[in-house]
Amino acid sequence: MADSKAITKKPLRFFLSARDLPMRDRGIAGATLQDPYIRWLAKDNHPGRKEFRLEGRTTHKINEPNPEYFEVSFPYEWEQGKGHKWRFEVCDFDVLNKDDTIGYTEVDVDEYVAKGQGLYQKLSGTPQGALLIKKCEVVTFKLSAQNLPQLDAFSGKSDPYVECFWSSGKGAPLHLFHKTKVIENVENCEWDEAIEFPVYQPGENQLWVFKLWDKDPLPNDDCLGESEVNVDDYVKGKKTTSLRVSKDTKGAARLIVAPQDKGGIM
């Protein structure tokens, strides 16, 4: 018979955003928005680890009262009943002076897990503002391209790179999560970098939108086209996916998305 009192261990991963952060006065310029970032600290009841210790932090967002930190997600090894607690400090980045703390909140991790790993919590130490914590997973993949159109005037072949965006459904705002390096003078190519999508939320209708560009010295890079895929469909299929490139009227150009195991979902 299984032990009903067995301790549950579980790897967690989450990303952060904040809402309605306050403005503050900065001399004669009057009220200006802050440049917020979030410090994440953790502690548990393990001997020697009863004080909060810094686990990670986000980048700062310039003049943003509703920052969304989609560029990073945080892993955590949780063990039920061990007194795990998180503290989140929302701070204002300052180049010349010491960073100010805008507000903070503390989270009982057992309760966070019990409530489904989604939390909206008011900040203490400030009259307004809230923190959002959402569970997520990492999806890792590689990109390659075939039969790219020949746009360069001299060599004829393209110098492609890809900007990788995601959105919360069709028509929603795009969020850049990766930009590949440029590969010069090719018709077919493979980018050797493993690309991580750090904020996958199963069942949330997320889309990847890939914008394929030809790097030009002047005046602007040429857009070779776009490709998109539903992330849920890609993850469930667990197989290499060939996508049409939108501006190729002949339909020959393809962008290939291939699973790549790097500690996350392939």
C-alpha positions in Angstrom: 0.0 0.0 0.0 1.3 3.4 -0.9 2.2 5.7 2.0 -0.6 8.4 2.2 1.8 10.7 4.0 4.5 10.5 1.3 6.2 13.8 0.6 5.5 15.2 -2.8 8.4 16.6 -4.8 7.9 18.6 -7.9 9.9 20.8 -10.3 8.2 24.2 -10.8 8.7 26.8 -13.4 7.1 30.2 -13.6 7.3 33.7 -15.2 6.4 37.1 -13.8 4.6 40.3 -14.7 3.3 43.3 -12.7 0.4 45.6 -12.9 -0.5 49.2 -12.1 2.9 50.1 -10.6 2.9 53.7 -9.1 4.8 56.7 -10.5 7.1 58.7 -8.3 8.4 62.3 -8.5 11.8 63.0 -9.8 12.6 66.6 -9.1 11.4 69.4 -11.4 10.4 66.9 -14.1 7.4 65.9 -12.0 5.8 62.5 -11.9 7.6 60.0 -14.2 7.2 56.3 -14.7 9.7 53.9 -13.1 12.0 51.4 -14.7 10.9 48.2 -12.8 12.6 44.9 -12.4 11.8 42.0 -10.0 14.2 40.3 -7.6 13.2 36.7 -6.6 14.3 35.3 -3.3 13.5 31.9 -1.6 13.8 30.1 1.6 12.8 26.8 3.3 13.1 25.1 6.7 16.3 23.2 5.7 19.1 23.8 8.3 21.2 26.6 7.1 18.6 27.8 4.6 16.1 29.6 6.8 16.9 33.1 5.5 15.8 34.4 2.1 18.5 34.0 -0.5 18.5 35.6 -4.0 17.4 33.1 -6.7 17.2 35.4 -9.7 16.0 38.6 -11.2 14.4 39.9 -14.4 15.7 42.7 -16.7 14.3 46.2 -16.1 11.6 47.7 -18.3 11.9 51.4 -19.1 9.0 53.7 -18.1 6.6 50.8 -17.8 3.8 50.6 -15.2 2.6 47.2 -16.4 5.9 45.2 -17.1 5.8 41.7 -18.6 9.0 39.7 -18.2 8.5 37.2 -21.0 12.2 36.8 -21.8 12.9 34.6 -18.8 11.3 31.9 -16.7 12.5 30.6 -13.4 12.9 26.9 -12.3 12.4 25.8 -8.7 12.6 22.4 -6.9 9.7 22.3 -4.5 9.1 19.7 -1.7 5.7 19.7 -0.1 5.6 20.6 3.6 9.1 21.9 3.8 8.2 25.5 4.4 9.2 26.8 1.0 8.5 30.5 0.7 9.2 33.1 -2.1 9.7 36.8 -1.7 9.4 39.1 -4.8 10.8 42.6 -4.6 9.7 45.0 -7.4 12.5 47.6 -7.7 13.2 50.7 -9.7 16.4 50.6 -11.7 18.6 53.7 -11.4 21.8 54.3 -13.3 23.3 56.9 -10.9 21.7 56.1 -7.5 20.8 53.1 -5.5 17.8 51.2 -6.8 14.6 51.9 -4.8 12.1 49.1 -3.8 8.7 49.9 -5.2 6.9 47.1 -3.3 7.1 43.5 -2.3 5.1 40.4 -1.6 5.7 36.9 -0.1 4.2 33.6 -1.3 3.8 30.3 0.5 4.8 27.8 -2.2 2.6 25.0 -0.8 -0.5 27.3 -1.2 0.7 28.5 -4.7 0.8 24.8 -5.9 -2.5 24.0 -4.3 -4.2 26.9 -6.1 -3.0 25.7 -9.5 0.3 27.7 -9.8 -1.3 30.9 -10.9 -1.3 33.9 -8.5 -2.4 37.6 -8.6 -1.2 39.3 -5.4 -1.2 42.9 -4.2 2.2 44.4 -3.4 3.0 45.6 0.1 4.9 48.8 0.8 3.1 50.7 -1.9 -0.4 52.1 -2.3 -1.0 50.3 -5.6 0.5 47.6 -7.8 0.2 43.8 -8.0 2.4 40.9 -9.0 1.3 38.0 -11.3 3.0 34.6 -11.2 2.1 32.0 -13.9 3.4 28.5 -14.4 5.0 27.6 -17.6 7.3 25.2 -19.4 10.3 25.5 -21.7 10.2 24.3 -25.3 13.5 24.0 -27.1 13.9 23.7 -30.9 16.1 24.5 -33.9 15.4 26.3 -37.2 16.5 25.7 -40.8 15.3 27.0 -44.1 15.0 25.7 -47.6 14.7 27.2 -51.1 15.0 30.8 -50.0 14.3 33.4 -52.7 17.3 35.1 -54.2 17.1 38.8 -53.5 20.7 40.1 -53.3 21.7 42.1 -56.4 25.3 40.7 -56.6 25.5 37.1 -55.4 21.8 36.5 -55.8 21.5 34.5 -52.6 20.2 35.7 -49.3 21.8 36.4 -46.0 18.9 35.1 -43.8 18.1 35.5 -40.1 14.9 34.9 -38.1 13.1 36.9 -35.5 11.1 34.6 -33.2 7.9 36.0 -31.7 5.0 34.6 -29.7 1.5 35.8 -29.1 -1.5 34.8 -27.0 -3.6 34.0 -30.0 -4.3 35.4 -33.5 -4.0 39.2 -33.6 -2.6 39.5 -30.1 0.5 41.6 -29.5 3.8 39.9 -30.5 6.6 39.3 -28.0 10.2 38.8 -29.3 11.9 35.9 -27.6 14.8 35.1 -29.9 16.8 36.4 -32.9 19.1 34.1 -34.8 22.5 35.0 -36.2 22.9 35.9 -39.9 24.0 33.2 -42.3 25.6 34.7 -45.4 25.0 33.9 -49.1 22.8 30.7 -48.9 19.7 29.3 -50.4 19.4 26.5 -47.8 20.7 26.8 -44.3 20.5 25.5 -40.7 21.0 27.7 -37.6 23.1 25.6 -35.1 21.8 27.4 -32.0 19.2 25.7 -29.8 16.3 28.2 -29.3 14.4 28.2 -26.0 10.8 29.4 -25.7 10.8 29.9 -21.9 7.1 30.7 -21.3 5.0 27.9 -22.8 1.6 27.6 -21.2 -0.3 24.4 -22.4 -3.8 25.0 -23.5 -3.5 28.8 -23.8 -3.6 29.0 -27.6 -0.1 30.5 -27.9 1.3 31.1 -31.4 4.9 31.3 -32.7 5.4 33.8 -35.5 8.7 33.6 -37.3 9.8 36.6 -39.4 12.4 35.7 -41.9 14.8 38.5 -43.1 17.5 39.0 -45.6 20.3 41.1 -44.1 21.3 44.0 -46.2 24.0 46.7 -45.5 21.7 49.6 -46.8 19.1 50.8 -46.4 16.9 48.2 -44.8 16.8 44.5 -44.5 14.3 42.7 -46.8 11.5 40.7 -45.4 11.5 37.2 -47.0 8.2 36.4 -45.3 6.5 35.0 -42.2 5.6 31.6 -40.9 3.5 30.7 -37.9 2.5 27.6 -35.9 0.2 26.9 -32.9 2.6 25.9 -30.0 0.2 23.4 -28.5 -0.1 21.6 -31.9 3.7 21.6 -32.3 4.4 20.3 -28.8 1.7 17.5 -29.1 3.1 16.4 -32.4 6.7 16.1 -31.2 8.0 16.1 -34.7 9.8 18.3 -37.3 7.4 20.8 -38.8 7.7 22.4 -42.2 6.2 25.8 -42.5 5.4 27.8 -45.7 7.1 31.2 -46.0 4.3 33.8 -46.7 6.0 36.0 -49.3 7.2 33.2 -51.6 4.6 33.1 -54.3 6.0 29.9 -55.7 5.4 28.1 -52.4 8.9 26.5 -52.5 10.5 28.3 -49.5 10.1 26.6 -46.2 11.1 27.2 -42.6 11.7 24.0 -40.7 11.1 23.8 -36.9 12.8 20.7 -35.4 12.6 19.4 -31.8 15.8 19.9 -29.7 16.1 18.3 -26.3 17.9 20.7 -23.9 16.3 19.9 -20.6 12.9 21.2 -21.6 10.1 19.9 -23.8 11.3 18.9 -27.2 
